[in-house]
Amino acid sequence: MIIEGKMKYTPEFLEFWKSYPKKLGVSKMAAFKAYIRARQDTSQADIVQGLLRYPFKPDPQYQPHPATWLNQRRWEIEEDTAPPSTEPSTGRGAWRDAYDGGSRVQRRPAASGGLTIEGKTES
């Protein structure tokens, strides 16, 4: 084990830590503990290969902490091989249910681009 500060880290963990994209503001100790648990039934190679193929978001704000990634066994997640959808999005509120005086009505996109509520078109 290698000693850094007061914690002893294994060379294998330090390899994982070096490869992990998000390290700012996260607990190295928590990640090390999660790594030790993960290594009880998983090889170092499987973890590192999973780390290299994992689809991390470009914005670090949306990347899981290393301990979370390990605890959730995300190295086991397979790459999504489905082609991206070519369907246009209808927008966030296009199919939202609306309430009209306590009676529930369905909102849906109108052909003209507005929303239809009980047969009326809104723009």
N, C-alpha and C positions, 0 to 999 in steps of 0.2 A: 504494500500500500504506500501511496505517496502522501506526505503530510503537507497540507496547505493550510496555514493558519492553525486552527485547533482541530480540524476535521481530517480524517484519513480517507483519501479517495483512491480507488483502484485505477490502474492505468486504463482498463476497459471503460470505466465510467468517464474518465477524462476524455477519452476518444469520443464517446457519445456527446458529452457536454460541448466539446469543441465543434461538433457537427451540427448541433441544435441551433436553429436560427434566432430564437428569442431567449435572451438571457438577462436583459436589463430589467432590474426590479423584481427578479424572481429568486426564490430560495434554492440555492445550490444543495443545501442539506436535505430539503424535502425531495428534491429530484434524486439525490443519491439514495435515500431510503426507498423510494419507489423503484429505482433501478435495481437495487438488491433484491426486492420482492419479485420483480419481473424476471430476473436472471435465475430464479429457482426452477423455472420450467421452460425457459426460452434461451436460445443461444445468443451470444453477442452478435454474431453475423445476422441473425434474423431481425434483431432490433435495429441494427445499423442499416440494413437493406430496406426495412420498412420506413425508417427515418428519411432515407434518400428518395423514396418514391412517394412519400406522403404529400398530398396536395395542399401545402401551406398557403394561406392567403398572403398577398404581398404586404399588406398593412400589418405590422407587428401587433397592433391593438386587437386583431382578430385571430391571432395565433394562440393555441393553447399553451399554458405553462408546461415546462418539461415534466413535472410531476404528474400533472393531469394527463398529458399524452401517454405517459408510462402506465399510470393507474387504469386508464381506459383501454389499454392494450391496442392503441391505434396503429401499431406496426402491423397488425393483422388486417387492417382495412385494405381491400383491394382497390386498385385504380378503377375509376369509372370509365368503362369502355364504350358507353352509349354515346352516339353522336349528339352534339348540342341541338336543342330544339330550335326549329325554324318558325314555330308558331308565334305570331305577334302577341304581345301582352295586351290584355284588355284594360289594364290599369288596376290600381289597388281597390277602388270602390265600385268597379263596374258591376259586380255581382253581389254587393253587400245588401243584406236585408235592411229594410227600413220599417219604421213603425209610424202608422198614421192613425192617431186617435185610439191607440190600443189595439187596432187590428193590424195584423202583420201583412205586409205587401212585399212582393219580390221586385227588386230593381234589376233591370237588365239592359244591355246596350241596345239602342234603337238603330235602325239602318241609317238614319240621317246623322248619326254621331252623338246625339243627345241620349238621355236615359228615358226609358219608358216605365211609367208607374201606372198600373191599371189602365193601360191603353192610352195614356196621355204622354206626349213627348215633351221633355224638358231640354233646354239648351244650356 
